[in-house]
């Protein structure tokens, strides 16, 4: 799980598997991040997670025929 706390939003957590680059990264890689006013950036993973998107994201869309 990945979780975030904000003064503007209630606590929110989402499954790490929804974020493949983070899911497939080592713990050490996930622990090396940079915070900004807009979100979190993992330089070695070239991954960004915006706060607004994190609090509104409902998970990956499934295609017909997928479970």
C-alpha positions in Angstrom: 0.0 0.0 0.0 1.0 3.6 -0.5 -0.6 6.2 1.7 -0.7 9.9 1.9 -1.8 12.4 4.6 -2.8 16.0 3.8 -4.3 18.9 5.7 -6.7 19.4 2.8 -7.7 15.8 2.3 -8.5 12.8 4.5 -5.9 10.0 4.7 -5.9 8.0 1.5 -4.2 4.7 0.7 -4.0 2.7 -2.6 -2.5 -0.6 -3.6 1.1 -0.4 -4.6 0.3 -2.7 -7.6 -1.6 0.2 -9.2 1.7 1.9 -9.7 3.9 -0.6 -11.6 7.2 1.3 -11.5 6.9 1.6 -7.7 5.6 -1.9 -7.3 8.5 -3.4 -9.2 11.1 -1.2 -7.5 13.2 -2.3 -4.5 12.4 -0.8 -1.1 15.6 1.2 -1.2 14.6 2.7 -4.6 11.1 3.6 -3.2 12.7 5.2 -0.2 14.7 7.7 -2.3 12.1 10.3 -3.2 11.8 14.1 -3.4 8.7 16.0 -2.2 7.4 19.2 -3.8 4.3 21.3 -3.4 2.7 19.2 -6.2 3.7 15.6 -5.3 6.4 13.0 -5.0 9.2 12.3 -7.4 11.4 9.2 -7.5 14.4 10.3 -9.6 16.0 6.9 -10.1 12.6 5.4 -11.1 11.6 8.4 -13.3 8.2 8.3 -11.5 6.0 11.1 -10.3 2.9 11.0 -8.2 0.8 14.2 -8.1 -1.1 14.8 -4.8 -4.3 15.9 -6.5 -4.3 12.8 -8.8 -3.5 10.5 -5.9 -6.5 11.7 -3.9 -8.9 11.3 -6.9 -7.5 8.2 -8.6 -9.9 5.2 -8.6 -7.5 2.6 -9.9 -6.8 1.2 -13.4 -9.6 0.8 -15.8 -10.3 -2.7 -16.8 -10.8 -3.7 -20.4 -13.6 -6.0 -21.4 -12.6 -9.6 -20.7 -10.2 -8.7 -17.9 -10.8 -9.8 -14.3 
